[in-house]
Amino acid sequence: MSKAFTKEDSGGEEVLPVRPRPASGEKRYITPEGYRALQEELLASQGPDTGAEGLTPLEAGVRRKERERRAQQLAAVLEEVRVVEPDAAQAGRVFFGAWVELEDEDGGRVRYRIVGPDEADVKAGRLSVESPLARALLGKEVGEAVQVERPRGAVEYTVTRVDYAAH
């Protein structure tokens, strides 16, 4: 494991990344579904550890500490975030919580939901509102194009669909 993900004095145990606390007055938004998912994860992390069977006492102790640390992180996040419900007045334009279908210059299509950083997972189609692509998309309508700089160069996307229905 890379030293970047361990503490020197932790005996090599993995340290979970913690998102920096927002500056005073900074709001962190989350979708209703993201909030419920974090609540469920918190409840599961506080419940019985069904995966601890067969572990040595040392392994079980490390696992318990990890679960406790994750529960603390989740509780802190749930206190800080503000749930944003979809607004019918936003129909047709990209805002927080929107499902956005994009087409790239080669005709490839992708679909993302614009979500808060605490629920972002690009592989699952959830794009952080803080990402360059999401920031470029905010306020756009179907047919509008955005250009985004990526590590492999600039790419242009055209918005082909915007909706707020759960998928």
C-alpha angles and dihedrals in degrees: 000000000000117000087231089075100045138066116237091225097040096082090248097300114150117260114214114228113251121207110233115257111259120256115262109289094012111132124217113204129206135179119246089249092050091050092051091048091053091047090052091048090050092051091047092049090053094048130080116308102238093177096060097083112119095018122129115248089255092051091046090051092051090048091049091051091050091051091048092048091049091048090053091049092049093048090051092049093048090054093050104045129088117216113229117202119206113264119217089213088068094062113138095017129088113250136142111311095022124138106225127192115202135188120206128213091271094052094258115145130214132176125209138172116220105232141158121281092252092063100034118130114157093194088057092047096256111130121194114243085226093061119105092243094050092047089051091050098050111115095009124132134210110292096027120118131217130193119213130187112231130178090261093047140280119323129190122216129189119210107237101170139011125186141148101212117121113256 
